[in-house]
């Protein structure tokens, strides 16, 4: 039997999203361990007090003690860039702490905090049986300038799988070393944050699998290629069951939650609003109520901007989303 450990990280800005993601996972997997790297003291204390079943809370300090060079990286990049650096470090740390498990009997699954499970992810692991590492393509909307988009990476870090075998550890060690050396929120010489490195995993090992299921990591940047529907009472994309949605780039603007489909040349129709975004927003609200997180606001609902855009550029994006009705009114739609 394969053992699975899921892991993620978030700070207080993402705590509602992170807990909502875990609650959605628990609908289909109530037993596997989840490791949360709490990125600030407020988040750590709050999570510890929740005493969630089969959830382990850690902070960055034991990881930094394990990988000494992280202290150098921490000094030469900003907070968000250091978070990116911690992605492979967290995965490697978990494998080290579970090294007593039978080789290749353990799979570590990294999940971004703004993901949400709509159905059982077990099919992902069935297709992963003969591999050591799994990555997910962006599958960018064909209407986009693909050359421009791919400079950020052919693959997305949203969900990653690493098996506890020699090839899994080899790739993970290489990725960690690269991120410690260079992990910045800019495109430079074929690199971008922790993400562009994924393309080079194939140079390290032949046992890297690309998750081809279109129902995994559906996101604003690829939804323009997909047809959403109900088939046999199941929500589907291109006639396969929707498993995992990546709620990237949400913004709060007065009484509206802005959705960035238009920025990726994709539509936001009533079907998507009703059967994807409304479900997610209601789940965020339920999480906030369940754990007594006082209110949903720009610090607990909306994805933090990774880049320091100028005010003019950001305002243009907001205006575009408003003009194209890429939004959901909170008071009217979320109930």
C-alpha positions in Angstrom: 0.0 0.0 0.0 1.3 3.4 -1.0 1.5 6.0 1.8 0.8 9.6 0.9 1.8 12.8 2.7 0.4 16.1 1.4 2.1 19.3 2.2 1.5 23.0 1.6 2.5 26.3 3.1 0.8 29.7 3.7 0.9 32.7 5.9 -1.9 34.7 7.5 -2.9 36.3 4.2 -3.7 32.8 2.8 -5.0 31.0 5.8 -8.6 30.8 4.7 -7.6 29.6 1.3 -5.1 27.1 2.7 -7.6 25.6 5.2 -10.3 25.6 2.5 -8.0 23.6 0.3 -7.4 21.1 3.0 -11.1 20.8 3.8 -11.8 20.0 0.2 -9.1 17.4 0.2 -10.5 15.8 3.3 -13.8 15.2 1.5 -11.9 12.5 -0.5 -8.9 11.6 1.7 -9.6 11.8 5.4 -6.6 9.7 6.6 -3.4 10.8 4.8 -1.2 13.1 6.8 -1.0 16.8 5.8 2.0 18.9 6.7 1.6 22.6 6.8 4.5 24.9 6.9 3.3 28.0 8.7 5.1 31.0 7.3 4.5 33.4 10.2 4.0 33.1 14.0 0.3 34.1 13.9 -0.5 31.4 11.5 1.5 28.8 13.4 -0.2 29.5 16.7 -3.7 29.6 15.1 -3.2 26.2 13.4 -1.7 24.5 16.4 -4.7 25.6 18.5 -7.1 24.1 15.9 -5.7 20.6 16.6 -6.6 19.3 13.2 -6.7 15.5 12.8 -3.7 14.0 10.9 -2.2 17.5 10.4 1.4 18.4 11.4 2.3 22.0 11.8 5.9 23.1 11.4 7.7 26.4 10.9 10.7 27.2 8.7 13.3 27.0 11.5 13.9 23.2 11.5 14.1 23.3 7.7 16.7 26.1 7.8 18.7 24.0 10.4 18.6 21.0 8.0 19.6 23.0 4.9 22.2 25.6 6.1 22.5 27.4 2.8 18.9 28.6 3.2 20.1 31.3 5.6 22.2 32.8 2.8 19.2 32.7 0.4 17.0 34.3 2.9 19.2 37.4 3.0 19.4 38.0 -0.8 15.7 37.8 -1.9 12.4 39.2 -0.8 9.8 37.4 1.3 7.8 35.9 -1.6 10.9 34.8 -3.4 12.0 33.1 -0.2 8.7 31.3 0.0 9.3 30.0 -3.5 12.7 28.8 -2.3 11.1 26.9 0.5 9.0 24.7 -1.9 11.7 22.1 -2.6 13.1 22.5 0.9 9.8 21.6 2.5 9.4 18.5 0.3 13.0 17.3 0.9 12.7 17.9 4.7 9.5 15.8 4.8 11.3 12.9 3.0 14.2 13.1 5.3 12.0 12.9 8.4 10.2 9.9 6.9 13.3 8.1 5.6 12.5 5.0 7.6 9.6 4.3 5.3 10.1 1.6 2.7 11.8 3.0 -0.4 9.2 4.1 -3.1 6.4 3.3 -0.7 5.9 7.0 0.2 4.7 9.8 -2.1 4.9 13.4 -1.1 2.4 15.7 -2.8 2.9 19.4 -2.8 -0.3 21.6 -3.1 -0.6 25.3 -3.5 -2.8 26.9 -0.9 -5.2 28.3 -3.5 -6.2 24.9 -5.0 -9.6 23.3 -4.4 -10.6 19.6 -4.9 -13.9 19.1 -6.7 -13.6 15.3 -6.9 -11.4 12.4 -5.8 -7.7 12.8 -6.9 -7.0 9.0 -6.7 -6.8 8.8 -10.5 -3.6 10.9 -10.3 -1.9 8.3 -8.2 -3.1 5.4 -10.4 -1.3 7.0 -13.4 1.8 7.6 -11.3 2.6 4.0 -10.4 5.8 3.7 -12.6 7.3 7.1 -12.0 9.3 9.0 -9.4 8.2 12.6 -10.1 5.0 14.1 -11.5 4.6 17.7 -12.9 1.6 19.5 -14.4 1.6 21.5 -17.7 0.1 25.0 -17.7 -1.8 24.1 -20.9 -2.0 27.8 -21.7 -5.0 29.1 -23.5 -4.3 28.8 -27.2 -5.5 32.4 -27.7 -2.5 33.7 -25.7 0.9 34.5 -27.0 2.4 31.1 -26.0 6.0 32.1 -26.4 5.4 35.0 -24.0 3.6 32.8 -21.5 6.1 29.9 -21.6 8.9 32.1 -20.4 7.3 31.6 -17.0 7.5 27.9 -17.4 5.9 25.1 -19.4 4.8 23.5 -16.1 3.1 24.9 -13.0 4.2 24.3 -9.4 0.6 24.1 -8.2 0.7 20.4 -7.7 3.8 18.2 -7.6 4.4 14.5 -6.7 7.7 13.1 -5.5 8.2 9.4 -4.7 10.6 8.3 -1.9 13.0 6.6 -4.3 16.5 7.3 -5.7 15.2 9.2 -8.7 12.7 11.2 -6.7 15.4 12.3 -4.3 17.9 13.0 -7.0 15.5 15.4 -8.8 14.4 17.0 -5.5 18.0 17.6 -4.4 18.9 19.2 -7.7 15.8 21.4 -7.6 16.6 22.5 -4.0 20.2 23.3 -4.9 19.1 25.4 -7.9 16.5 27.3 -5.9 18.9 28.1 -3.1 21.3 29.5 -5.7 18.7 31.5 -7.7 15.0 31.9 -7.1 13.7 35.4 -8.0 10.3 36.6 -9.2 11.7 37.7 -12.5 12.4 36.0 -15.9 16.1 35.8 -16.4 18.3 33.6 -18.6 15.8 30.9 -18.9 14.8 30.9 -15.2 11.7 32.1 -13.3 11.2 31.7 -9.6 11.0 28.0 -8.5 8.9 27.1 -11.6 11.0 27.3 -14.7 13.3 24.7 -13.3 10.6 22.0 -13.7 11.4 21.8 -17.4 14.8 20.5 -16.6 13.7 17.7 -14.4 13.8 15.4 -17.5 17.5 16.1 -17.7 18.0 14.7 -14.2 15.8 11.6 -14.5 13.8 9.6 -17.1 11.2 8.8 -14.4 9.4 12.1 -14.7 5.7 11.9 -15.5 3.6 14.7 -17.0 0.0 14.8 -15.6 -2.0 14.9 -18.7 -5.5 14.8 -17.1 -7.2 18.0 -18.1 -9.3 17.9 -14.9 -6.1 18.5 -12.8 -5.0 22.1 -12.2 -7.7 23.8 -14.2 -6.9 27.5 -13.9 -7.6 30.9 -15.5 -4.7 30.5 -17.9 -6.0 27.2 -19.4 -9.8 27.4 -18.9 -10.1 29.1 -22.3 -9.3 25.7 -23.9 -11.9 23.8 -21.9 -15.6 23.1 -22.2 -17.4 22.8 -18.8 -20.4 20.7 -18.5 -22.3 18.1 -16.4 -21.9 14.5 -17.4 -23.6 11.8 -15.3 -24.2 14.4 -12.6 -20.4 15.1 -12.4 -18.8 18.5 -13.3 -16.5 17.9 -16.2 -14.0 19.7 -18.4 -13.7 18.4 -21.9 -15.7 15.4 -20.8 -13.3 14.4 -18.0 -14.2 14.9 -14.3 -13.0 18.2 -12.8 -10.6 17.2 -10.0 -8.6 20.2 -9.0 -9.1 23.9 -9.7 -6.4 26.5 -9.2 -8.0 29.7 -7.9 -5.2 32.0 -9.0 -5.2 35.8 -9.0 -8.5 36.7 -7.2 -8.8 40.3 -6.1 -11.2 42.1 -3.8 -12.7 45.4 -5.1 -15.3 46.9 -2.9 -18.3 44.5 -3.0 -16.9 42.5 -5.9 -14.4 39.6 -6.2 -12.5 40.1 -9.5 -11.7 36.9 -11.5 -8.7 37.2 -13.9 -10.1 35.2 -16.8 -10.1 38.2 -19.2 -6.4 38.7 -18.5 -5.8 35.2 -20.0 -8.2 35.8 -22.9 -10.9 33.5 -21.5 -14.5 34.1 -20.7 -16.3 34.0 -17.4 -19.8 32.8 -18.0 -22.7 32.1 -15.7 -22.0 28.4 -15.6 -18.5 29.0 -14.3 -19.7 31.5 -11.8 -22.4 29.2 -10.5 -20.6 25.8 -10.5 -17.0 26.8 -9.8 -16.5 30.2 -8.3 -19.7 30.3 -6.2 -18.9 26.9 -4.7 -15.4 28.0 -3.8 -16.4 31.4 -2.4 -19.1 29.7 -0.2 -16.5 27.2 1.0 -14.2 30.1 1.9 -17.0 31.7 3.8 -17.8 28.4 5.6 -14.1 27.9 6.5 -14.0 31.4 7.9 -17.1 30.7 10.0 -16.0 27.3 11.1 -12.6 28.4 12.4 -13.8 31.8 13.7 -11.6 33.8 11.3 -13.5 37.0 11.8 -14.1 38.1 8.2 -13.2 37.5 4.6 -11.2 40.5 3.5 -8.3 41.3 1.2 -5.9 39.7 3.7 -7.7 36.4 3.9 -9.5 36.0 0.6 -7.5 37.5 -2.2 -4.3 36.1 -3.6 -1.4 38.3 -2.9 0.2 40.0 -5.9 3.6 38.4 -6.5 4.9 41.3 -8.5 5.2 44.9 -7.5 3.2 46.3 -10.3 2.9 50.0 -10.7 -0.3 51.5 -9.6 -1.2 52.4 -13.2 -0.8 48.9 -14.5 -2.7 47.4 -11.7 -5.6 49.9 -12.2 -5.8 49.0 -15.9 -6.2 45.3 -15.0 -8.9 46.1 -12.4 -10.7 48.3 -14.9 -10.5 45.6 -17.6 -12.0 43.0 -15.2 -14.8 45.4 -14.2 -15.7 46.4 -17.8 -15.8 42.7 -18.9 -17.8 41.7 -15.9 -15.1 39.3 -14.7 -16.4 39.5 -11.2 -18.9 38.2 -8.7 -20.7 40.4 -6.3 -20.2 39.1 -2.8 -23.5 40.1 -1.3 -25.6 38.8 -4.2 -23.7 35.7 -5.3 -22.3 34.2 -2.1 -24.9 32.8 0.2 
